[in-house]
Amino acid sequence: MLNRKIQDTLLKWKHEKGHNPLVVKGIRQCGKTFIVRHFAESHYSSTVYVNFALHPEQVDAFVGTKDVEVILMNLSTMMPEAAFIPGDTCIILDEIQECPDARTALKSFKLDGRFDVIATGSLLGVKGYGERMKKENDPRLGRNSVPVGYETIVEMYPLDFEEFLWANGIRPKVIDTLRECLKKEQLVPWGMHQTLMQLLYRYAVVGGLPAVVNRFVETKHLGQVAEVFQSIIAEYEDDMVKYADDQSKAHIRECFESIPMQLAKEYKKFQYATIKKGARSSQYLGCLQWLEDAGIIRRCYNTTITELPLAGNAMKDEFKVYVADIGLLLALLDSGTRTDVLQGNLLGYKGAIFENLMADFLGKRGKKLYYFRKDTGLELDFLVRYRGECVPLEVKAKSGKAKSLTTVLDHPDHYHVRQAIKFGNYNIGRNGPLLTLPLYMGFLLDFEDDASITLPELDIEAVNRMA
């Protein structure tokens, strides 16, 4: 069994007093069902597993009622083996996007309080689902709403690079050593560095979808990896047909298949004309949103300036598109590309692959993506909030100069950038404000956010006495 970080999230949720029902969302095939079932079976006396996609008749248990007792009676009739033990039962509602009534009923389960509920969904954010339901004249549509305040939502991703290292036998002690090297800005031991670079290249061609990682760990055979990806991509394309409205089906697939060509350009801004001649944003903008809501792609927005807050300075109509899992990008490329990556035979396209690799690192940390480009051609691959500042990240497949990064660092008063990080086939080093790191260290950057900040107590009574 693959070791996944979300297991800690699930355990923390279970022990939180008065917790809401949990909704685990994420790209299809990222391992939601397996992890949730394993967690429930390990921590509860009874697990009741409902799958609305495999057993569509189970939708009827929730139709027309929000009453927990009625729902339990309906499920007991459909599933005579189910045991509902107050305080020690986890009810799993898998593929909950297939049953809007079940999503609405989460509020009732929260108020009832006797049972823990975990819902999972691969396509919870996909636009067009409601339109499909309307076209089918489904009487269940229209009564349902998301139970705001009565559910906790967490996003699950495919394996990140650290989880991939665990799957390949790397022990936590090695990762602790890497963190210490980064903290002290000292060289990673040479043998460790070489091995981790090779594991990084393997991660680039395999990615983090559990079925693919398991097959790779078992066989180390790229042909086996390709076979698993073929079935996964076919499943994604089936979703595009099943959940999209009729006008968008072909366009969504065209958008998806154009991503390798978009990333092949010197300036990788997403251009609708690259999809096909004469394509317009009005035709395809909703398709991009569909792919993003399904968790398949991530957009990376250009910013007007290199300052915080990044979201406030983003240009919503100028963006790049990366595939959410690096292995999925390699699966869209020519047969043999995986071997080229492992052997270092790629030419110009290697920049696209390793940029997408950094997008994979950042995205699986839950970070939104930003970059900076001016009409003069000055371009910074990524911008992040790091140690309270706006910090550029430059990505090189091997090594090389970063002219734009040098320009920005040479003019701190103009660009307001006082430190930067360049990733490549290096060990750790520093040259003034520029920190160079090996590519595999992208997953180790610590990003502070509001959730990590605790404010000090204020002496309110002293203020009141002053009045």
C-alpha positions as CSV (number, residue, x, y, z in Angstrom):
1,M,0.0,0.0,0.0
2,L,1.3,3.5,-0.9
3,N,1.9,5.8,2.0
4,R,-0.2,9.0,1.5
5,K,-0.1,12.3,3.4
6,I,-3.8,12.6,3.3
7,Q,-4.0,9.8,5.9
8,D,-2.8,12.2,8.5
9,T,-5.5,14.7,7.4
10,L,-8.2,12.0,7.7
11,L,-7.0,11.1,11.2
12,K,-6.9,14.7,12.3
13,W,-10.5,15.1,11.0
14,K,-11.7,12.1,12.9
15,H,-10.3,13.3,16.2
16,E,-11.6,16.8,15.8
17,K,-14.5,17.3,18.2
18,G,-17.9,18.0,16.5
19,H,-16.4,17.6,13.0
20,N,-18.5,18.1,9.8
21,P,-19.0,15.4,7.2
22,L,-15.8,15.4,5.1
23,V,-15.8,15.8,1.3
24,V,-12.6,14.6,-0.4
25,K,-12.4,15.9,-4.0
26,G,-9.7,15.4,-6.6
27,I,-8.8,14.3,-10.1
28,R,-10.1,10.9,-11.1
29,Q,-7.7,8.1,-10.3
30,C,-5.7,9.9,-7.6
31,G,-6.6,7.3,-5.1
32,K,-9.5,8.8,-3.1
33,T,-11.7,5.7,-2.9
34,F,-8.8,3.3,-1.8
35,I,-7.5,5.7,0.9
36,V,-10.9,6.5,2.3
37,R,-12.0,2.9,2.4
38,H,-8.8,1.8,4.0
39,F,-9.0,4.6,6.6
40,A,-12.6,3.8,7.5
41,E,-12.0,0.0,7.8
42,S,-9.0,0.7,10.0
43,H,-10.6,3.2,12.4
44,Y,-14.3,2.2,12.7
45,S,-16.1,-1.0,13.7
46,S,-18.5,-0.6,10.7
47,T,-18.0,0.9,7.2
48,V,-21.0,1.4,4.9
49,Y,-19.8,2.0,1.4
50,V,-22.2,3.6,-1.1
51,N,-21.0,4.1,-4.7
52,F,-23.4,6.1,-6.8
53,A,-21.6,5.5,-10.1
54,L,-21.4,1.7,-9.8
55,H,-24.8,1.3,-8.2
56,P,-27.0,4.1,-9.5
57,E,-30.0,2.6,-7.8
58,Q,-28.6,3.7,-4.5
59,V,-29.3,7.3,-5.5
60,D,-33.0,6.5,-4.7
61,A,-32.1,6.1,-1.0
62,F,-31.7,9.9,-0.9
63,V,-34.3,11.1,-3.3
64,G,-37.1,13.1,-1.8
65,T,-35.8,13.1,1.8
66,K,-33.3,14.8,4.0
67,D,-34.3,12.8,7.1
68,V,-31.4,10.6,8.3
69,E,-33.7,7.9,9.7
70,V,-35.5,7.5,6.3
71,I,-32.1,7.5,4.5
72,L,-30.8,4.8,6.8
73,M,-33.9,2.7,6.3
74,N,-33.6,3.0,2.6
75,L,-29.9,2.0,2.6
76,S,-30.6,-0.9,5.0
77,T,-33.2,-2.2,2.5
78,M,-30.8,-1.9,-0.4
79,M,-27.8,-3.1,1.6
80,P,-29.0,-5.7,4.2
81,E,-25.4,-6.4,5.3
82,A,-24.9,-2.8,6.4
83,A,-24.5,-2.1,10.1
84,F,-25.2,1.4,11.4
85,I,-23.5,1.6,14.8
86,P,-23.9,5.1,16.4
87,G,-20.5,6.6,17.2
88,D,-18.6,3.9,15.4
89,T,-19.7,3.8,11.8
90,C,-18.3,5.6,8.8
91,I,-20.6,6.1,5.9
92,I,-18.7,6.5,2.6
93,L,-20.6,8.2,-0.3
94,D,-18.4,7.6,-3.3
95,E,-18.9,9.6,-6.6
96,I,-21.3,11.9,-4.7
97,Q,-21.5,14.2,-7.8
98,E,-23.9,11.5,-9.2
99,C,-26.4,12.2,-6.4
100,P,-26.9,15.9,-5.5
101,D,-29.5,14.9,-2.9
102,A,-26.8,13.1,-1.0
103,R,-24.6,16.2,-1.0
104,T,-27.6,18.2,0.4
105,A,-28.2,15.5,3.1
106,L,-24.7,16.0,4.6
107,K,-26.3,18.8,6.6
108,S,-28.8,16.4,8.1
109,F,-26.0,13.9,9.0
110,K,-24.1,16.7,10.7
111,L,-27.0,17.8,12.8
112,D,-27.9,14.2,13.6
113,G,-24.3,13.5,14.8
114,R,-24.5,9.8,15.2
115,F,-22.4,8.8,12.2
116,D,-19.2,10.0,10.5
117,V,-19.7,10.6,6.8
118,I,-17.0,10.9,4.1
119,A,-18.0,11.8,0.6
120,T,-15.7,11.6,-2.4
121,G,-16.0,13.1,-5.9
122,S,-13.9,13.4,-8.9
123,L,-16.0,16.0,-10.8
124,L,-17.6,18.1,-8.1
125,G,-16.7,21.4,-9.7
126,V,-17.4,20.5,-13.3
127,K,-19.7,22.9,-15.0
128,G,-22.2,21.3,-17.3
129,Y,-23.3,18.6,-14.9
130,G,-26.4,20.6,-14.0
131,E,-27.1,21.2,-17.7
132,R,-26.9,17.5,-18.4
133,M,-29.3,16.8,-15.7
134,K,-31.7,19.4,-17.0
135,K,-31.6,17.9,-20.5
136,E,-32.5,14.5,-19.1
137,N,-35.4,16.1,-17.2
138,D,-34.3,14.6,-14.0
139,P,-36.9,15.5,-11.3
140,R,-34.2,15.4,-8.6
141,L,-32.6,18.6,-10.0
142,G,-33.6,21.9,-8.4
143,R,-34.1,20.8,-4.8
144,N,-30.4,20.4,-4.0
145,S,-27.8,22.7,-2.6
146,V,-24.3,22.5,-1.2
147,P,-24.6,22.4,2.6
148,V,-22.4,25.4,3.3
149,G,-21.0,25.4,6.8
150,Y,-22.0,21.7,7.3
151,E,-19.2,20.0,5.4
152,T,-15.4,20.2,5.3
153,I,-13.8,20.0,1.9
154,V,-10.2,18.8,1.3
155,E,-8.5,18.3,-2.0
156,M,-6.6,15.2,-2.7
157,Y,-3.9,15.1,-5.4
158,P,-1.9,12.3,-7.1
159,L,1.3,11.4,-5.3
160,D,3.7,14.3,-4.9
161,F,7.4,13.8,-5.3
162,E,8.0,13.0,-1.6
163,E,5.3,10.3,-1.7
164,F,6.9,9.0,-4.9
165,L,10.2,8.8,-3.0
166,W,8.5,6.8,-0.2
167,A,7.0,4.4,-2.8
168,N,10.5,3.8,-4.1
169,G,12.0,2.9,-0.7
170,I,13.5,6.3,0.3
171,R,13.3,6.6,4.1
172,P,12.3,9.7,5.9
173,K,15.8,10.1,7.3
174,V,17.0,10.9,3.7
175,I,14.4,13.6,3.3
176,D,15.3,15.0,6.8
177,T,18.9,15.2,5.5
178,L,17.8,17.2,2.4
179,R,15.8,19.6,4.6
180,E,18.9,20.2,6.7
181,C,21.1,20.8,3.7
182,L,18.5,23.3,2.4
183,K,18.3,25.0,5.7
184,K,22.0,25.4,6.0
185,E,22.6,25.9,2.3
186,Q,25.2,23.1,2.2
187,L,26.0,20.5,-0.4
188,V,23.9,17.4,-0.6
189,P,26.2,14.3,-0.3
190,W,27.2,13.4,-3.9
191,G,25.9,9.9,-4.0
192,M,22.6,11.0,-2.5
193,H,22.4,13.9,-5.0
194,Q,23.0,11.6,-8.0
195,T,20.4,9.0,-6.9
196,L,17.7,11.7,-6.2
197,M,18.3,13.3,-9.6
198,Q,17.6,9.9,-11.2
199,L,14.5,9.4,-9.1
200,L,13.4,12.9,-10.2
201,Y,13.7,11.9,-13.9
202,R,11.7,8.8,-13.1
203,Y,9.0,10.8,-11.4
204,A,8.9,13.1,-14.5
205,V,8.0,10.1,-16.7
206,V,5.8,8.3,-14.2
207,G,4.0,11.0,-12.3
208,G,1.9,10.4,-9.3
209,L,-1.3,8.6,-10.3
210,P,-1.4,5.6,-7.9
211,A,-2.2,2.9,-10.5
212,V,0.8,4.1,-12.6
213,V,3.2,4.4,-9.6
214,N,2.2,0.9,-8.4
215,R,2.8,-0.6,-11.8
216,F,6.2,1.2,-12.1
217,V,7.4,0.1,-8.7
218,E,6.4,-3.5,-9.4
219,T,7.8,-3.7,-13.0
220,K,10.2,-0.8,-13.6
221,H,8.9,-1.2,-17.2
222,L,8.0,1.9,-19.2
223,G,5.7,-0.1,-21.6
224,Q,3.7,-1.2,-18.6
225,V,3.5,2.5,-17.5
226,A,2.2,3.5,-20.9
227,E,-0.5,0.8,-20.8
228,V,-1.9,2.1,-17.5
229,F,-1.9,5.7,-18.8
230,Q,-3.8,4.7,-21.9
231,S,-6.7,3.4,-19.9
232,I,-6.6,6.4,-17.6
233,I,-6.7,8.9,-20.5
234,A,-9.6,6.9,-22.0
235,E,-11.5,7.3,-18.7
236,Y,-10.9,11.0,-18.7
237,E,-12.1,11.3,-22.3
238,D,-15.2,9.3,-21.3
239,D,-15.9,11.8,-18.6
240,M,-15.7,14.6,-21.2
241,V,-18.4,12.9,-23.2
242,K,-20.5,12.0,-20.1
243,Y,-20.5,15.2,-18.2
244,A,-20.0,18.0,-20.8
245,D,-22.9,19.5,-22.7
246,D,-23.2,18.5,-26.4
247,Q,-21.6,21.7,-27.7
248,S,-18.5,21.4,-25.5
249,K,-17.6,17.7,-25.9
250,A,-15.4,18.0,-28.9
251,H,-13.9,21.4,-27.8
252,I,-12.9,20.0,-24.4
253,R,-11.0,17.2,-26.0
254,E,-9.3,19.6,-28.5
255,C,-8.2,21.8,-25.6
256,F,-6.8,18.9,-23.7
257,E,-4.9,17.5,-26.7
258,S,-3.5,20.9,-27.6
259,I,-1.6,21.3,-24.3
260,P,1.7,19.7,-25.5
261,M,1.7,22.2,-28.5
262,Q,0.9,25.1,-26.2
263,L,4.0,24.3,-24.1
264,A,6.2,23.8,-27.2
265,K,6.1,27.5,-28.0
266,E,8.9,29.8,-26.9
267,Y,6.3,31.9,-25.0
268,K,4.0,29.3,-23.6
269,K,1.0,31.6,-23.2
270,F,-2.2,29.6,-23.9
271,Q,-3.4,30.7,-27.4
272,Y,-6.8,29.5,-28.7
273,A,-5.5,29.7,-32.3
274,T,-3.0,26.9,-31.4
275,I,-6.0,24.6,-30.8
276,K,-7.1,25.0,-34.4
277,K,-7.2,27.8,-37.0
278,G,-9.9,30.3,-36.3
279,A,-10.6,29.2,-32.7
280,R,-11.9,31.9,-30.4
281,S,-11.9,32.3,-26.7
282,S,-15.7,32.4,-26.7
283,Q,-15.7,28.9,-28.0
284,Y,-13.1,27.4,-25.6
285,L,-12.9,29.4,-22.4
286,G,-15.6,27.2,-20.8
287,C,-13.8,24.1,-21.9
288,L,-10.6,25.2,-20.1
289,Q,-12.7,25.8,-17.0
290,W,-14.2,22.3,-17.4
291,L,-10.7,20.7,-17.5
292,E,-9.6,22.9,-14.5
293,D,-12.6,22.0,-12.4
294,A,-12.0,18.3,-13.2
295,G,-8.5,18.7,-11.8
296,I,-6.8,17.8,-15.1
297,I,-5.0,21.1,-15.7
298,R,-3.8,24.1,-13.8
299,R,-3.6,27.7,-15.1
300,C,-0.6,29.9,-14.4
301,Y,-1.4,33.6,-14.6
302,N,0.9,36.4,-15.7
303,T,1.2,39.3,-13.3
304,T,1.4,43.0,-13.9
305,I,4.3,43.5,-11.5
306,T,6.6,41.3,-9.4
307,E,5.0,42.2,-6.1
308,L,2.7,40.7,-3.5
309,P,-0.2,39.9,-3.4
310,L,0.2,37.8,-6.5
311,A,-3.5,37.1,-7.0
312,G,-4.2,40.8,-6.8
313,N,-1.7,41.5,-9.6
314,A,-2.7,38.6,-11.9
315,M,-4.0,39.2,-15.4
316,K,-6.9,36.8,-15.8
317,D,-6.8,36.8,-19.6
318,E,-3.1,35.9,-20.0
319,F,-2.0,32.5,-18.7
320,K,-0.2,29.3,-19.4
321,V,-1.7,25.9,-19.0
322,Y,0.1,23.0,-17.3
323,V,-1.1,19.4,-16.8
324,A,-1.8,18.8,-13.1
325,D,0.3,15.6,-13.0
326,I,3.6,15.6,-14.8
327,G,3.2,11.9,-15.8
328,L,0.0,12.8,-17.6
329,L,1.9,15.3,-19.8
330,L,4.4,12.7,-20.8
331,A,1.5,10.4,-21.7
332,L,0.3,13.0,-24.2
333,L,3.6,13.1,-26.0
334,D,5.2,10.8,-28.5
335,S,6.0,7.2,-27.7
336,G,9.6,7.1,-26.7
337,T,9.6,10.5,-24.9
338,R,9.9,8.9,-21.5
339,T,13.1,7.2,-22.6
340,D,14.4,10.5,-24.0
341,V,13.8,12.2,-20.6
342,L,15.6,9.5,-18.7
343,Q,18.6,9.6,-21.2
344,G,18.7,13.4,-21.5
345,N,18.1,13.3,-25.3
346,L,15.4,16.0,-25.5
347,L,16.3,19.3,-27.1
348,G,14.1,22.4,-26.9
349,Y,11.0,20.6,-25.4
350,K,12.8,19.7,-22.2
351,G,12.1,23.2,-20.9
352,A,8.4,22.6,-21.2
353,I,8.6,19.3,-19.3
354,F,10.6,20.7,-16.4
355,E,8.5,23.8,-16.1
356,N,5.5,21.5,-15.9
357,L,7.4,19.5,-13.3
358,M,7.7,22.6,-11.1
359,A,4.0,23.4,-11.7
360,D,3.3,19.8,-10.4
361,F,5.4,20.5,-7.3
362,L,3.6,23.7,-6.5
363,G,0.1,22.6,-7.5
364,K,0.3,19.5,-5.3
365,R,1.2,21.8,-2.4
366,G,-2.1,23.6,-3.1
367,K,-0.4,26.7,-4.5
368,K,-1.9,28.8,-7.3
369,L,0.5,29.4,-10.1
370,Y,1.9,32.8,-11.3
371,Y,4.6,34.0,-13.7
372,F,5.9,37.3,-15.0
373,R,6.5,38.4,-18.6
374,K,6.9,41.8,-20.2
375,D,6.5,42.6,-23.9
376,T,10.3,43.1,-24.0
377,G,10.7,39.3,-23.6
378,L,11.8,39.4,-20.0
379,E,10.2,36.4,-18.4
380,L,10.3,34.7,-15.0
381,D,9.0,31.1,-14.9
382,F,7.2,31.2,-11.6
383,L,6.5,33.7,-8.8
384,V,5.8,32.6,-5.2
385,R,5.4,34.1,-1.8
386,Y,8.5,32.8,0.1
387,R,9.7,34.1,3.4
388,G,7.4,37.0,3.2
389,E,8.6,38.2,-0.2
390,C,7.8,37.8,-3.9
391,V,10.4,35.4,-5.1
392,P,11.0,34.2,-8.7
393,L,11.6,30.5,-9.4
394,E,13.6,29.8,-12.5
395,V,13.6,26.2,-13.9
396,K,16.4,24.7,-16.0
397,A,16.3,21.1,-17.2
398,K,20.1,20.9,-16.7
399,S,22.0,24.0,-16.2
400,G,22.3,27.4,-17.9
401,K,22.1,31.1,-17.6
402,A,18.9,32.9,-16.6
403,K,19.2,36.3,-18.3
404,S,15.8,37.6,-17.2
405,L,16.5,36.5,-13.6
406,T,19.8,38.3,-13.6
407,T,18.2,41.5,-15.0
408,V,15.6,41.5,-12.2
409,L,18.1,40.9,-9.5
410,D,20.3,43.7,-10.8
411,H,17.5,46.2,-10.4
412,P,15.8,45.5,-7.0
413,D,14.5,49.1,-6.7
414,H,12.5,48.7,-10.0
415,Y,11.3,45.1,-9.7
416,H,11.2,44.8,-5.8
417,V,12.8,41.4,-6.0
418,R,15.7,40.8,-3.5
419,Q,16.1,37.1,-3.7
420,A,15.5,34.3,-6.3
421,I,15.9,30.6,-6.6
422,K,17.1,28.8,-9.7
423,F,16.5,25.0,-10.1
424,G,18.6,22.8,-12.3
425,N,21.1,20.0,-12.5
426,Y,23.1,21.6,-9.7
427,N,23.9,20.9,-6.1
428,I,23.1,23.6,-3.6
429,G,24.9,26.9,-3.9
430,R,24.5,30.6,-3.5
431,N,25.7,33.7,-5.4
432,G,24.5,36.7,-3.5
433,P,20.7,37.0,-3.7
434,L,20.5,33.9,-6.0
435,L,20.1,30.5,-4.4
436,T,20.7,27.5,-6.8
437,L,19.0,24.2,-5.9
438,P,18.8,20.8,-7.5
439,L,15.6,20.2,-9.3
440,Y,14.4,17.6,-6.9
441,M,14.3,20.1,-4.0
442,G,11.3,21.9,-5.4
443,F,9.0,19.9,-3.1
444,L,10.9,21.1,0.0
445,L,10.2,24.8,-0.1
446,D,8.3,26.0,2.9
447,F,5.4,28.4,2.0
448,E,4.0,30.3,4.9
449,D,0.3,31.1,4.8
450,D,-2.3,32.7,7.0
451,A,-3.2,29.3,8.6
452,S,0.3,29.1,10.0
453,I,0.2,32.4,11.8
454,T,-1.0,32.8,15.4
455,L,-1.6,36.3,16.6
456,P,-0.5,37.4,20.0
457,E,-3.0,38.2,22.7
458,L,-3.9,41.9,23.1
459,D,-4.5,43.6,26.5
460,I,-8.1,44.6,25.8
461,E,-8.8,45.3,29.5
462,A,-5.9,47.8,29.6
463,V,-7.4,49.7,26.7
464,N,-10.9,49.6,28.3
465,R,-9.4,51.1,31.5
466,M,-7.9,54.0,29.5
467,A,-11.3,55.1,28.3
